[in-house]
Structures are given as C-alpha cells and as structure tokens.
Amino acid sequence: MPRVTIKKKEYKLIDFKVWVIGQMALNHKTQAQLGEALGVTQGEISQKLKIPDKRKKEKVRLDAFTLGQVLEIFDYFDASPEDRLRLLTM
C-alpha cells in the first residue's frame, strides 16, 4: 500500500524504529544495553520500539522518543550524516 502524506509522522517514526532495531542487530546490542545508554529500562525501550500491528488496528505511539534520546541513539550507533538527515527530516 502506498504511503500517504497525512500519515507522514507515523511513517517516519516507524522508519526510525526499524532503523534502530536493525542497528541493534548489526552491532549485537540488546534492548537492555540501549536502555542503559539512554538511562531508561529495557521494558521502556521495548515499548518505544514496538511496531503497531495493522491487523489489530494498533496506533503508532507518536511520543516514543524525545529529540534528546534520538540524538543519543544516533551517537550510540555512530549514525552516518545521511541516515541522520533521512530519519530526521519530514
């Protein structure tokens, strides 16, 4: 299904969550390690990274990460400038 402009924020947030999950796998990091770096619990990281199930009509949690946490995550995974720009711009 094509992406529609009205849900751009939701799509960007899901893209960011998928990127973080991928980086965790590539760098062999756990949710607990990421939570420790951000100063939150593993359970909170799990909830923030949860991708909603469309079949259950779950909504995207738009307040998942603060800007400070996003920047810390970029530094933690040493994100490239291209990834930062792609994930932060609307």
WOBEL-V627611 format. One record per pair of residues at least 6 apart in sequence whose ideal C-beta (glycine too) atoms are under 7 Angstrom apart, sorted by sequence separation. I is the first residue (numbers start at 1). GAP is how many residues later the second one is. D is the distance in Angstrom with one decimal. If there is no record, write none. Layout:
# WOBEL-V627611
i;gap;d
I;GAP;D
I;GAP;D
This chain:
# WOBEL-V627611
i;gap;d
35;6;5.5
52;6;3.6
35;7;4.8
52;7;6.2
3;8;5.4
52;8;5.4
35;9;6.5
24;10;6.4
32;10;4.2
35;10;4.4
74;10;5.5
31;11;4.8
34;11;5.4
31;14;4.4
31;15;5.6
48;16;4.4
48;17;6.0
21;28;6.1
20;29;6.2
38;31;5.5
17;32;5.2
17;34;5.8
38;34;5.8
37;35;6.7
14;37;6.1
37;39;5.1
34;42;7.0
14;46;6.5
13;47;5.7
13;49;6.5
10;50;4.4
27;50;6.3
13;51;6.3
9;53;6.4
20;53;6.1
23;54;4.3
19;64;6.9
19;68;6.1
16;71;5.1
15;72;6.4
12;78;6.4
8;82;6.0
